[in-house]
Amino acid sequence: MEAQTQNQVIHIFVKRGQQEVKLDFTTALATGLEIKTRAGGSAMDGLYISKGGKDVEVTDAEVVELHNGEHFVLIPNGRVS
């Protein structure tokens, strides 16, 4: 049996204010900082993902396993309280 090459693109969505940005990744792993900057944010912005009905912060150095269709929220210069 031949090994299959994985060329699948993973699409995630990052909400910035009223706008939602679609990002395409060719790898299943990305840091919080990479997601923020590719969505047009900066290191000063907060990045969150909803897990189990709660918003969980994703830190800059944290490596996230990306799943197709996943949604993140980018908060300019801030944190969700």
C-alpha positions as a Markdown table, in Angstrom:
| # | Residue | x | y | z |
|---|---|---|---|---|
| 1 | Met | 0.0 | 0.0 | 0.0 |
| 2 | Glu | 1.4 | 3.4 | -0.9 |
| 3 | Ala | 1.7 | 6.2 | 1.5 |
| 4 | Gln | -0.6 | 9.2 | 0.6 |
| 5 | Thr | 0.8 | 12.7 | 0.3 |
| 6 | Gln | -1.2 | 15.1 | 2.3 |
| 7 | Asn | -1.8 | 18.3 | 0.4 |
| 8 | Gln | -5.0 | 19.3 | 2.1 |
| 9 | Val | -5.7 | 22.9 | 2.9 |
| 10 | Ile | -7.2 | 23.7 | 6.3 |
| 11 | His | -9.6 | 26.7 | 6.3 |
| 12 | Ile | -10.1 | 28.6 | 9.6 |
| 13 | Phe | -12.0 | 31.8 | 10.3 |
| 14 | Val | -10.8 | 34.7 | 12.5 |
| 15 | Lys | -13.4 | 37.3 | 13.5 |
| 16 | Arg | -12.0 | 40.9 | 13.9 |
| 17 | Gly | -14.7 | 43.3 | 15.0 |
| 18 | Gln | -17.5 | 43.0 | 12.4 |
| 19 | Gln | -15.3 | 41.3 | 9.8 |
| 20 | Glu | -14.4 | 37.6 | 9.5 |
| 21 | Val | -11.2 | 36.7 | 7.8 |
| 22 | Lys | -10.8 | 33.3 | 6.1 |
| 23 | Leu | -7.2 | 31.9 | 6.4 |
| 24 | Asp | -5.8 | 28.9 | 4.6 |
| 25 | Phe | -3.1 | 26.7 | 6.1 |
| 26 | Thr | -1.2 | 23.9 | 4.5 |
| 27 | Thr | -0.2 | 22.5 | 7.9 |
| 28 | Ala | -2.4 | 21.4 | 10.8 |
| 29 | Leu | -0.3 | 23.3 | 13.4 |
| 30 | Ala | 0.2 | 27.0 | 13.9 |
| 31 | Thr | 1.2 | 29.3 | 16.8 |
| 32 | Gly | -1.2 | 31.8 | 18.2 |
| 33 | Leu | 1.1 | 34.6 | 16.9 |
| 34 | Glu | 1.0 | 33.2 | 13.4 |
| 35 | Ile | -2.8 | 33.1 | 13.4 |
| 36 | Lys | -3.0 | 36.6 | 14.7 |
| 37 | Thr | -0.6 | 38.1 | 12.2 |
| 38 | Arg | -2.0 | 36.3 | 9.3 |
| 39 | Ala | -5.4 | 37.7 | 10.3 |
| 40 | Gly | -4.0 | 41.2 | 10.3 |
| 41 | Gly | -3.6 | 41.5 | 14.0 |
| 42 | Ser | -0.5 | 42.2 | 16.1 |
| 43 | Ala | 1.2 | 40.6 | 19.1 |
| 44 | Met | -0.7 | 43.0 | 21.4 |
| 45 | Asp | -4.0 | 41.6 | 20.3 |
| 46 | Gly | -5.8 | 38.8 | 22.2 |
| 47 | Leu | -6.7 | 35.6 | 20.3 |
| 48 | Tyr | -9.5 | 33.3 | 21.6 |
| 49 | Ile | -11.1 | 30.1 | 20.6 |
| 50 | Ser | -14.5 | 28.8 | 21.8 |
| 51 | Lys | -14.2 | 25.5 | 23.6 |
| 52 | Gly | -17.2 | 23.9 | 25.4 |
| 53 | Gly | -19.0 | 27.3 | 25.3 |
| 54 | Lys | -16.1 | 29.2 | 26.9 |
| 55 | Asp | -13.7 | 31.6 | 25.3 |
| 56 | Val | -10.2 | 30.3 | 25.9 |
| 57 | Glu | -7.2 | 32.5 | 25.2 |
| 58 | Val | -4.6 | 31.3 | 22.7 |
| 59 | Thr | -1.1 | 32.6 | 23.7 |
| 60 | Asp | 1.4 | 33.7 | 21.1 |
| 61 | Ala | 3.8 | 30.8 | 21.7 |
| 62 | Glu | 1.0 | 28.2 | 22.0 |
| 63 | Val | 0.9 | 25.7 | 19.2 |
| 64 | Val | -2.7 | 25.0 | 18.1 |
| 65 | Glu | -3.9 | 22.0 | 16.1 |
| 66 | Leu | -6.1 | 23.5 | 13.4 |
| 67 | His | -9.3 | 21.9 | 12.2 |
| 68 | Asn | -11.2 | 22.7 | 9.0 |
| 69 | Gly | -13.9 | 25.3 | 9.7 |
| 70 | Glu | -12.7 | 26.3 | 13.1 |
| 71 | His | -13.5 | 29.8 | 14.4 |
| 72 | Phe | -11.2 | 32.2 | 16.4 |
| 73 | Val | -11.8 | 35.7 | 17.7 |
| 74 | Leu | -9.2 | 38.5 | 17.6 |
| 75 | Ile | -9.6 | 41.2 | 20.2 |
| 76 | Pro | -7.6 | 44.3 | 19.3 |
| 77 | Asn | -5.3 | 45.2 | 22.3 |
| 78 | Gly | -7.4 | 43.3 | 24.7 |
| 79 | Arg | -8.7 | 40.4 | 26.5 |
| 80 | Val | -12.1 | 38.9 | 27.0 |
| 81 | Ser | -13.2 | 39.4 | 30.6 |
